[in-house]
Amino acid sequence: MILKDTFEKMQGRKFEKNIIKTFFSLVDNESKNVLDVGCGKGLWDYLGAKKEKFDHISACDIFDDFQFEEIRQVSNTVTYKNTDGKTLPFEDNMFDLVFSMDVIEHVKNDFTFTLEKIRVAKPGGKILIGTPNYFRIGNFPLIITGKLHYPRILGHDSYGDVIHLREYKKNELNNLLDRVTNIIDPKSIHIQACFLGIPAFNIGLEKFPRILENFCQYWFVSFNKK
């Protein structure tokens, strides 16, 4: 039970527990038909179905180890498609919610990636993006010494080297969204800081003064399609 075991381990880690809490606080109750872009094994689909947030789950990735059987134990409607990493294999205006967790920092063209997610969302549908913060505490030693460069290899997992092509400052996320304001509702844009601390040592704060948000561990970006 890969996904169940992963979820249980996450419950003992302050950062990951907070990530889950924040993610679902941003998922609207009406977001029943969802698309997970860059789904990996399908952890967020499993959690969404388990919490009865997602009714109809679609997922896509360039890899092919989506855990169908495990997810189907908690959801009756699950589909998976491979993607070429450039275009999403879905029609326009299909989903109430389109989300990606820890994906945008890996893709070559983040603007095209964002456009594709907007394209497949329904009018009024929500787009939700989770991505690490450039200025997180763990990066400070590299920033101070001038050794923080991209592309950056952060480790190795079952897919190979974990490579971040970029990590985002808050103003860079705003600049990205400024390029799509003609097709999204500018008033719906929300960039939320999540967690302040060092996840590797399981220490940190879930709530912290707003003045410190630029040093958070993780950004959640949400907005709605016009």
C-alpha positions as CSV (number, residue, x, y, z in Angstrom):
1,M,0.0,0.0,0.0
2,I,2.4,2.7,-1.3
3,L,0.1,5.7,-1.0
4,K,-1.4,4.7,2.4
5,D,2.1,4.2,3.8
6,T,3.3,7.5,2.4
7,F,0.3,9.3,3.9
8,E,0.9,7.8,7.3
9,K,4.5,8.8,7.3
10,M,3.5,12.4,6.3
11,Q,1.3,12.6,9.4
12,G,4.4,12.5,11.6
13,R,6.1,15.4,9.8
14,K,5.2,18.9,10.7
15,F,5.8,20.4,7.2
16,E,4.1,17.7,5.2
17,K,1.1,17.7,7.6
18,N,0.8,21.4,7.2
19,I,1.0,21.1,3.4
20,I,-1.9,18.7,3.4
21,K,-3.9,21.0,5.7
22,T,-3.3,24.0,3.5
23,F,-3.9,22.2,0.2
24,F,-7.4,21.1,1.3
25,S,-8.2,24.5,2.8
26,L,-7.8,25.9,-0.7
27,V,-9.9,23.2,-2.4
28,D,-13.5,24.4,-3.0
29,N,-16.3,22.1,-2.0
30,E,-17.7,22.2,-5.5
31,S,-14.3,21.0,-7.0
32,K,-15.6,17.5,-7.6
33,N,-14.2,17.0,-11.1
34,V,-10.4,17.5,-10.8
35,L,-7.2,17.1,-12.8
36,D,-3.9,16.4,-11.2
37,V,-1.1,17.5,-13.5
38,G,2.2,15.8,-12.8
39,C,0.5,13.3,-10.5
40,G,3.4,10.9,-10.0
41,K,2.0,7.9,-8.1
42,G,-1.2,9.7,-7.3
43,L,-0.8,10.7,-3.7
44,W,-2.9,13.9,-3.8
45,D,-5.6,12.0,-5.8
46,Y,-5.7,9.3,-3.1
47,L,-5.9,11.9,-0.3
48,G,-8.6,13.9,-2.1
49,A,-10.7,10.9,-2.6
50,K,-10.1,9.6,0.9
51,K,-11.3,12.9,2.3
52,E,-14.3,12.9,0.0
53,K,-13.2,16.1,-1.7
54,F,-12.8,14.6,-5.2
55,D,-15.5,12.7,-7.0
56,H,-14.1,12.4,-10.5
57,I,-10.3,12.2,-10.7
58,S,-8.2,12.6,-13.8
59,A,-4.4,12.5,-13.7
60,C,-1.5,12.8,-16.1
61,D,2.3,12.6,-16.0
62,I,5.3,11.8,-18.2
63,F,5.9,8.8,-16.0
64,D,3.7,5.7,-15.8
65,D,3.5,4.4,-12.2
66,F,0.1,5.8,-11.2
67,Q,-1.3,3.6,-8.4
68,F,-4.6,2.8,-10.0
69,E,-5.6,-0.1,-7.7
70,E,-4.9,1.7,-4.5
71,I,-6.7,4.9,-5.6
72,R,-9.7,2.9,-6.8
73,Q,-10.2,1.6,-3.3
74,V,-11.3,5.1,-2.3
75,S,-12.7,6.4,-5.6
76,N,-15.0,4.9,-8.2
77,T,-14.0,7.3,-11.0
78,V,-10.3,7.5,-11.8
79,T,-8.6,8.0,-15.2
80,Y,-4.9,8.4,-16.1
81,K,-3.2,9.6,-19.3
82,N,0.4,10.0,-20.2
83,T,1.4,13.5,-21.3
84,D,4.4,14.6,-23.4
85,G,5.2,17.4,-20.9
86,K,4.1,20.1,-23.4
87,T,0.3,19.7,-23.9
88,L,-2.3,18.2,-21.6
89,P,-4.3,15.3,-23.2
90,F,-7.6,16.8,-22.4
91,E,-10.2,19.1,-24.1
92,D,-10.9,22.7,-23.2
93,N,-13.1,23.7,-20.3
94,M,-13.3,20.3,-18.6
95,F,-12.4,20.6,-14.9
96,D,-13.6,22.3,-11.7
97,L,-10.1,22.2,-10.3
98,V,-6.7,21.8,-12.0
99,F,-3.8,21.4,-9.7
100,S,-0.1,20.5,-9.6
101,M,2.1,19.9,-6.6
102,D,5.9,20.2,-6.9
103,V,5.8,20.3,-10.6
104,I,6.2,23.8,-12.1
105,E,9.7,24.1,-10.8
106,H,10.7,21.1,-13.0
107,V,9.1,22.2,-16.3
108,K,11.1,24.0,-19.0
109,N,8.4,26.5,-19.9
110,D,6.4,27.5,-16.9
111,F,4.3,30.0,-18.9
112,T,3.1,27.4,-21.4
113,F,2.5,25.0,-18.4
114,T,0.3,27.5,-16.8
115,L,-1.6,28.3,-20.0
116,E,-2.4,24.6,-20.4
117,K,-3.8,24.3,-17.0
118,I,-6.0,27.3,-17.6
119,R,-7.1,25.9,-20.9
120,V,-8.5,22.7,-19.5
121,A,-10.3,24.4,-16.5
122,K,-13.9,25.3,-16.8
123,P,-14.9,29.0,-16.8
124,G,-14.8,29.9,-13.2
125,G,-12.7,26.8,-12.4
126,K,-9.8,27.0,-10.0
127,I,-6.1,26.5,-10.7
128,L,-3.9,25.6,-7.8
129,I,-0.1,25.4,-7.8
130,G,2.2,24.3,-5.0
131,T,5.9,25.0,-5.3
132,P,9.0,25.6,-3.0
133,N,10.1,29.1,-2.1
134,Y,13.5,30.3,-3.3
135,F,14.1,32.2,0.0
136,R,13.2,29.3,2.3
137,I,15.5,28.9,5.3
138,G,17.3,25.8,4.0
139,N,18.5,27.8,1.0
140,F,20.1,30.6,3.1
141,P,23.6,29.2,3.3
142,L,23.8,28.7,-0.5
143,I,22.3,32.2,-1.1
144,I,24.7,33.9,1.3
145,T,27.8,32.1,-0.2
146,G,26.6,32.6,-3.8
147,K,26.3,28.9,-4.5
148,L,22.6,28.7,-5.2
149,H,22.4,28.0,-8.9
150,Y,19.8,26.4,-11.3
151,P,19.3,23.8,-12.6
152,R,19.9,22.3,-9.2
153,I,20.0,18.6,-8.3
154,L,18.3,18.1,-4.9
155,G,18.6,14.4,-4.6
156,H,17.5,11.1,-6.2
157,D,14.2,9.3,-6.2
158,S,12.5,6.5,-8.1
159,Y,12.3,8.7,-11.2
160,G,16.0,9.6,-11.2
161,D,17.7,12.8,-10.3
162,V,15.4,15.4,-8.7
163,I,16.2,18.5,-10.7
164,H,14.7,22.0,-10.0
165,L,15.1,24.2,-13.1
166,R,14.0,27.2,-10.9
167,E,12.5,28.1,-7.6
168,Y,10.2,31.1,-7.1
169,K,10.3,34.3,-5.2
170,K,6.8,35.8,-4.6
171,N,7.3,38.6,-7.1
172,E,8.3,36.1,-9.7
173,L,5.0,34.2,-9.2
174,N,3.1,37.5,-9.5
175,N,5.0,38.3,-12.7
176,L,4.0,34.9,-14.2
177,L,0.4,35.5,-13.4
178,D,0.6,39.0,-14.8
179,R,1.1,37.4,-18.2
180,V,-2.2,35.6,-18.1
181,T,-4.5,38.3,-16.5
182,N,-6.5,38.4,-19.8
183,I,-7.8,34.8,-19.2
184,I,-8.0,34.7,-15.4
185,D,-9.8,36.7,-12.7
186,P,-7.2,39.0,-11.2
187,K,-9.3,39.4,-8.1
188,S,-9.1,35.7,-7.4
189,I,-5.3,35.5,-7.3
190,H,-4.0,34.4,-3.9
191,I,-0.4,33.5,-3.0
192,Q,-0.2,31.9,0.4
193,A,2.9,31.2,2.4
194,C,3.1,27.8,4.0
195,F,5.3,26.8,6.9
196,L,8.4,28.5,8.3
197,G,11.2,26.1,9.3
198,I,13.5,23.3,8.3
199,P,11.5,20.2,7.3
200,A,14.6,17.9,7.3
201,F,14.7,18.4,11.1
202,N,10.9,18.4,11.5
203,I,11.0,21.8,13.1
204,G,9.0,24.9,12.2
205,L,5.9,27.0,12.6
206,E,2.6,26.6,10.9
207,K,1.6,30.2,11.7
208,F,4.0,33.0,11.6
209,P,4.0,36.8,11.3
210,R,3.1,38.1,7.8
211,I,6.4,40.0,7.7
212,L,8.2,36.7,7.6
213,E,6.2,35.1,4.8
214,N,8.9,35.7,2.2
215,F,11.0,33.2,4.1
216,C,8.4,30.4,4.1
217,Q,9.1,26.9,2.9
218,Y,6.4,26.7,0.3
219,W,4.1,28.7,-1.8
220,F,0.5,27.9,-2.7
221,V,-0.8,29.9,-5.7
222,S,-4.5,29.8,-6.6
223,F,-6.7,31.7,-9.0
224,N,-9.8,31.2,-11.2
225,K,-10.3,31.2,-14.9
226,K,-12.6,33.9,-16.3
